[in-house]
Amino acid sequence: MYLGIESYKKKSYNARRKTFLVLIITPGALMKTLELLRRVELFKNLTEKELAQVENICVEEQLQEGDFFSIEGESGKTLCIIKDGLMEVEITTGERMPSKVLLHLGVGQVLGEMSLVDRGTRSATARAIKIPTNILVIQHNNFHKLCESNYRIGYVVMQNVAADLSFKLRHRSLSMQGRYNDDL
Amino acid sequence: MTYKISYVVLDKDHPGGIINLESPPSRGELLVIGNVTYEVREVIELMPPQGGFHYLHLTCEIVEGE
């Protein structure tokens, strides 16, 4: 049995046999919170005891298709981890311009980490585009309290926040390159 | 091991995205993300693996959906 963090079906095509190999991956929704947290980069290098402390401040919520986690420009006091489903992240490009979708985020990805760090407003709008989309929500205040009680958690997670933002920037740079319009 | 995947799509209208996978994707494989089926056209390593995580970048093409 294939045990995975995400909820997508994964299929391999065998050209010789003209058949699909379909791997059914355990839906993230069925995973225990602690099991998911172990596979989220934000909590990489935390001990089991520290992960359990993080688990204690997580609240699970279910979003319907079109439900918002964040709205650009509004105050942000929570962080979320996608447990199952898919979110679309978009920004407005000007008062008279339509919004632009920046990227899709799937299982194990984090939203709201920027306002966790800078306490500013939401930098983008994020909404669920798949049913069900289950998220783990952490109140910034609870997270800051946890970091104050255990500096190591704060140090490790802030390093991981920087790595996650760096990964998103790399993705953004690659997605803007024109090379992907050429035949591979 | 967790594979953190950045993917872009050979379609100007698709923004691409980031997902986690539990096994390494390979060229020619089909991935179903949301309601869309993609074929993996290219896999490159974005950064060296670290702390139980691999960092990959995929170029995909829509096969079905959207």
Interface residues (C-beta under 8 A of the other chain):
Chain A: Y2 L3 G4 I5 E6 Y8 K9 K10 K11 S12 Y13 F20 L23 I25 R39 V40 E41 K44 N45 L86 E88 V101 L102 L103 H104 L105 G106 V107 G108 Q109 I129 K130 F167 K168 R170 H171 L174 S175 Y180 N181 L184
Chain B: T2 K4 S6 V8 V9 L10 K12 P15 G16 G17 I18 I19 N20 L21 E22 S23 P25 G28 E29 L30 L31 V32 I33 G34 N35 T37 R41 E42 L46 M47 Q50 G51 G52 F53 Y55 H57 T59
